[in-house]
Amino acid sequence: MNSSSLNLLNPFTRPTFWGRQKELDIIYARVCSASPQSIAIIGESYIGKTTLVNHLTPVNDRERERVFTVIYHNCDPYIGLTEVDETGDYAAAWFWWDLSIALRTELELDKQPPFPEPKLSIRQNLIDTALEIKTHVEELVRGDQHPIIFVLDNFEGVARLHLRNSEWLRSMTRHNCAYVVTSRYQIYLLYQYHRESWARPSPFWNVFSDPIYLGLMPEGDVREFLLDASKQAKDLGSCWQQPDIEFIRKIAGRHPELLRIACSRLFEQRLLSSQSTERGYDELDEAFLEYSILKDANEICTQLWYGLTNPELLDEPSILGYPEEKDFLTLSRLQSALIDVAHGRTPPDTKMLFILEQRGLIERVNREYRVFAEAMWQFVLKQERDRLLPNNGRSVTRVEADTTTERRDDIPFTYLEGKVYEYLKARVGEVCDREDIKQTVWQDNEPSNSALQKIVERIRQKLEEATKSPYELIAVRGRGYMLREKA
């Protein structure tokens, strides 16, 4: 079975909504009040903000009748548009244009607004264009019989626009209108982009009620999700045992996206093992499963780690986005605190614990704090090793660390062992098919699988004996062999 077939069969390849009933109840209660309230949903990347707001339905479950109209809009693209026109007027005009199309589509009107789309030209006054479109949007809001709830996902894209756009958004709340927005930061901090914002704060951020912080999933929801996931997998031929579920819970914690990744990888491996007629499952398979999950989780862990350098998390206004490269050499207070927690220590500034727990990066178990998942715990410790290697008393970068750490690869392989090793080394981190190895190394005179296996076992033994080798060799049952870097 190839990878494309697995993706079609695998029910965990894409994020799905589950849990979050408490947050949904809060949202519905606020937007369904006599005067709909605006809500900011604050949380880290990959924590499920978008899947949550996309799950909002405007229908009352009891009476099955529409109680409000939801207009979803992703605001992330307008950050890039501000680079086209430094005034931001072009991005603003497109924001209102896109919002009008989304509104007209939901109200089942003609999708095309009754005016031309914004053009980046000298002849067109983009401010007047944006105002014209905004006025049209406001007329539609005022004329609808149901409250209009604008869901503005990745609200940072709107906060970057000129303050007049926030004033216009605020003006629409005079009608039957409210906003549900998502962001990594509290709304008022997003307006530090504007020079005039602290002298004349945006009139928009203070329309929001108390924010909803989206963190780790409740334990009960996790148990229910994993139970349902194991049933789905079994129905499709991938049978999980209780140790499998416990392994997923340990490596992914209560993080929704990490849980999905772990389930996806486990599904594939157990499905392949059930279709294989070779020897039973062994610890090498388990090692490959863990390695695969950690590799897929690396992007999430990286964003969470570098996100801790943003001063907005400490309620300190600054420029959003990732810090400059020179700042990577210095650990932020939150990064240092997370390293302390990873080692079982209490950070000097205990305020950091509150922020890390609120952001879903640590959790309290038996009155002690720990990193929320095995995958993130390993990542944090690796960051510490890579950044704090001793070098004349100063910190070094990962690139410097690679040049100062002795890692030898001068292992006395035989000719055939060396040929197989070089093939695997050229594809570090990839699963190499047995037939591909035999065809490349031996060409027309291919050996048997057992002969190849004996060569691989000798390579593995020599790698284990060479303690300074940077690699280890594992067998992936039913698929082949993989050379990977040691953790």
N, C-alpha and C positions, 0 to 999 in steps of 0.2 A: 504494500500500500504506500503510495507516494505522499508527499507533504500536502499537495493540493487536495487529495481525497480526504486526508485527515482533517484539513481545515473545514471542508464542507460538512463532515460528520461531527466534528468537535463542537459541542454546545457552549463552550466557554471561550471561544475565540473573540467574542465581542462583549463589552460591558453591558450588563443588564441591571435593572432597578430591583432592589430588594431592601426590606427593612425601612428605616427612617420614618416610621409611623408617627413618632413623637413630633418630629420636625414638620411633617405634613399637617398634623392636627393644629400646630401653632400657626402655620401659614394660612390654613383655611379659616381659622377663627379670626385672624386679623383682617384678611381681605374681604371676609363676609360680614364684617361689622357694619353698623349703620353708615359710618364714613370709612370707606376702605383705607387701611393703613399700609404704608410702604414698608418693605422689609429688606434688609441687607443680609445675605447669607455669606458668612465669612469662613474660609477654610483653605487648606493647602491644595496644591495641584494634585490631581488624581484621587481626591477624597470623595468625589461623587457629587459635586455641586451641580454640574450640567445635567446628569441623569436625574437628579432630584427635581430641578425646575422643569425638565421636560416631562415629568410625570404628573404635573399639575393638570387636573381636569376640571373644566368649568361646570360640571354637572353635579347636582346634589344627589348623593347615592340613595337617599331615602325616597325623595319625591321623583327622582330621575328627571329633573328639569334644570335648565341652564340657570346658573346664579351669577355668573360673570363671564367675560370674554377674555381669553388669554392670548396675548400677542408675544410670541417668543422672538428674540432677536440677539444674535451673537455680535458683540461690539468689538471683538478683537481686531478685525481688519482695519479699523480707522487709525490704529497706531501706525501702521505702515503708510497709510495715505497722508499722514502729516509730513512725511519725508518728501512728498511730491510738491507740496505747497507749505512753506514754513509758517504761514499765517494760520493754517489749520482750517481756513474757510472752505476749501475744496472738500476736505474730509467731513466737515460739518454738514455741508450741503448733501453729500452722499448719505450721511447718517439719516437725515430727515427723509430723503428720497426712499431709502430702503425701508425705513419705518413705515412710511405711508403705503408702500406696496404690501408689506406684511399685514398691516391693518385692513387694507382694502380686500386682500385675499381672504382673511378670516371673516370679514363681514359679507363675503360673497358678492362683492362689487367687481366691476371691471378692474383687472389687475393694474392696468396702466393709469397712472394719475393724470389729471387734466392739465398737465404742463410738461414741458420738455425736461429731460434728464440733465443734471448739472454737467457743465463743460468747463474745462480749465482753459479759459480764454480771456483776453483783455476786455472784450466787449461785454462779457457777462459779469454782473455784480453778484458774486457768490453769496454775499451776506443777504442781499435782497432775495436771492433764489431760496436760500435756506429758510428765511422768514416766510416766504410765500408757501413753501411746502409745510412748514410748521403750522401755519394758520389753517391749512386744509386738514391736517391731522387733527387739530383741536376741534374743528367743526364736526368731523366724524365722531370724535369722542363725545362731544356735547349732544349729538343727535341719536346716539345709541341708547336703547332701553335698558341695557345691562351695564354694570360697572366694567370699565376697561382696565385690565391688569397687564401692564407692559412688563415682560420678563426680559431684563437686559443682562445677558450673560457676559462675563468678562468685562465688567463695567469700567475697568481701567481705560478702555478705548474711548469712552465718552468723557471721562474725567480729564483727558488730555486736551479736549477741545476747548475753545474759548468759553469764558464764563457765561456769555450770553446764552449759550445752549442749555446750560443748567438752569438759568433763569426761565427759559421757555419751558423746560420740563416741569419746573416748579409751578408755572402759571397754569398748566393743565390740570393740576390737582384741585383747582377751584371747581372743576366739574367732577363727574363720577369716574374718577381715575386714580390709580395708585401704581406703585412700582415694586417689583421683586427683582433685586439685582444680586449678582454674585461677584465676589472679589476675594483676593488674598488678604486685603487690608481693610481696616475700618474706613468708612466712606470719607470722613472729614480729612483723613490723611492724604487721600488721592488728589486733593486740590492744592497741595503744596507746589505743583508744577507752575502755577500762575503767580507772577510777581505781585499782583495786586490782591491775591487771595487772602493774605493775612491782615491786610489793612481793611479789606472789604470781603469778608468770607462769603463763600458761595451760599446763596439762599436755598440750595437744593438739599445738601446733606442733612440739614436739620429737620427734614420732613419725615425721616425714617424713625420707626419705633426701635426698641432694643434689638440689636443684631442677633441672629441665630448662628452660633459657632458650630460648624460641622466637623466632628472629630471621628474617632474610631467607632466602629459599629458596636452596639450592645452585645454582650455575651450571648444572650438568648437568641438574637437574630443570627449570630454567627453559627450557633449550633443548628438552627433550623435550616440555614442556607447549606451547610455541609451535608446535612441529612438528605435534603432534596437533591443536591449535586450528586451524591453517591447513587441515588435512585436513578437519576437521569443517565449517569454513566453506565450503570448495570444494564439498563434497557437497551443501550447501544453496544453492548458487548465488552465494556471496560469495567471489570469487577474490582471494587475497592474493598479493602479490609479495614478494621478499626485502627490498626497501626498507621495506615495510609492517612486516615482522617486526622489522627493525632499529629502526624508529621506535618500536614498542611497547616494545621492550627499553630504549630510551633514556629514554622518558618515564615508564615505570612501574618501571624497575629490576628488582629481584628480590623485590618486594613482592607477595604472592599476590593481595590484593584489588585493588590498582591494576592488575595485569596483567589481571585479569578485566574490570575497567571498560574498559580500553583495548581489549581484544578485542571487548567488546560494542559499543562505538562504531564500531570499524573494520568489524565485521561488518555493521552497519546501513548505513554509508555505501557500502561496496563493493557491497552487495546492491542498493541503490537505483541506483548508477551503472551496474550491469550491466543494469538494467531500463529505463534511460533511453535515448532515441534522440537526445538533444541532443549538443552538442559534448563533446569529451573532457574528462577530468579535468584540473584546473589547480591553481595554487598557492592560489587562494581556497578550494577544497575542502579542501586540506591545512590551511589556517588554521582553517577551521571545525572540522575533526576535532580539532585540538589544543585549540581553545577548548572543545569539548564534553567532552573528557577531563578537562581542568583544572577545569572547572566541576563535574563529577561527583566529582572527587577532592578537592574543597575540604573536604568534611566530614571526611574522613580526615586530611588535613593539619592541619586546625584542631584535632582531638582530639590528634594527636601533638604539636603545638606547645604547646598549653596544658597537656597532660599533663606537660611538662617543668618546670612550676612546682611540682609536688608534691614536697616534701622527702623523701618515702619513697624516691625513686629514689637519694638520697644516703645511705640508711640512717639517716635522721633521722625519728623518730616525730613525727607531726602529724596533724591531722584530715584524713581523706581527702576527695576531691572537688575540684571546681574552686575556685581561690582567689577571694576577694572581688574585686569590680570594681576597688577602689582598688589592688589588687596588680597589675592588668594593666599599669599604667604602668611597672612596674619589671621589667626582664628578669631571669630567674633565671640562675644560673651555667651551667646546661645550655643555655638559650636563647642566651646570649651565646657559648658555645662553638660552638653549631651555626652561628651567624652567621659566626664566624671561619672555620669549615670551608668554608662557602659561598663565602667570599672567598679560599680557598686559604691561609689563615693557620693557624698552630698556636696553640691557646688557651694562655693563661698557665698554667692548671692542667691538665696533661696527663691527670690522672685522669678529667676529663670525657670525653676521647676514648674511654677504656675503657667508660664507662657508655653513651655514645651508640652505640658499636659493638655492645655487648651487647644494647641495645634495638632494634637494626636501623635506626637513624636515619642512620648513616654506614657507609661501607665503605672498605676499603683497596684501592686499585688502583695497581699499580706503586709500592708503598711510600708512597703518598700517600693521605691521607684525602679523601673527597668525600661530599656528601650523596647518599643512596641512590638518588634518582631525580630526573629533570628536573622532574617535577611538584612535588616537595617543595622542590627547590632554588629554583624560581621563587617558591613560597609564602614561603619563609624570607626571601628578599630583599625581597619585598613587605612582610612584617611589619616589617623594618628601616626601609624607606622610610616606612611609615605611622606608625611610632612615634618615629622619631628625626629628624623634620624640624626644622630650626633655628627657634627661636622665643624670642629673648632668652636663649639659652643653656640652655633647659630642654627636656625631652622633652614631646611632646604626644600626645594620643590621636588615633585615626583621625578621630573626629568633628571635633576641633579642626583637624586637618590639612586636611579638606575646606573649612573656612571660611577658612584662611589661604593656600591655594594658588589662584592665579588660573587659572580655567578658563572661557573665554568660549565662547558659543554663538551669537554674533550674526553669522551667515553670510548673505550677500546671495543668498538663493534666489529664484527666480522663483515665481509663484503656485503652479503645479503641483508644482514641486520642493518647495516648502514644505509643501504638503498631504501629499505622499508621505513627506517627512521627519518630519512630526509624527506620522503614522500609525506609522512605524517606531520613533520615539522613545518613543511610549506603550507600546511592547512591547520595550524594550531587553532583549537577551539571548535573545529568542525568534525562531524562524524564521517569517517571515510569508509565507504563500502568495500567489502572484501574483494569483490570481483574487480572493482576499479584498481585496488592495490595490486592484485595479481597481474592484471592486464598491463599496467604501467611498468611494474618492476620486471616481470618475466616475459611480457609480450606473448610470443607464440607458445612458449613452453611453461604453461601455468602449473603451479603445484596444487595439491589438494588443500582443502580447508584445514585439515588437521596439521599439515606441514606448515602452513602460514601461521596457525595458532601457536605452534611450538616456537617459531621465530619471534612472534610477538611476546610470548612469555619470557624469552631470554632478554629481549629489549627492556621489558618492564622490570625484570630483576636487576639489570645493570643500572637502570635509572634509579631504582630504590637504593642501591648500594652507593651510588654517586650522590651523596647528600647535598652537594652544591649545585646539582643540576636544577635548572628552573622549571623542569617539566615532569609530568607524570603521565602514564599511559593507562587508559581504562578501556574495557570492552563494553560495548553497548549491544546487549543481546538482540539478535535478530536484525541488526543493522550494520555493525562493523566495529571499528576501533577509533579512538580519539586521543590525541595528544593535547594536553591542556596545561596551562601554567599552574604551578602550585599556589595555593591560597596564601 
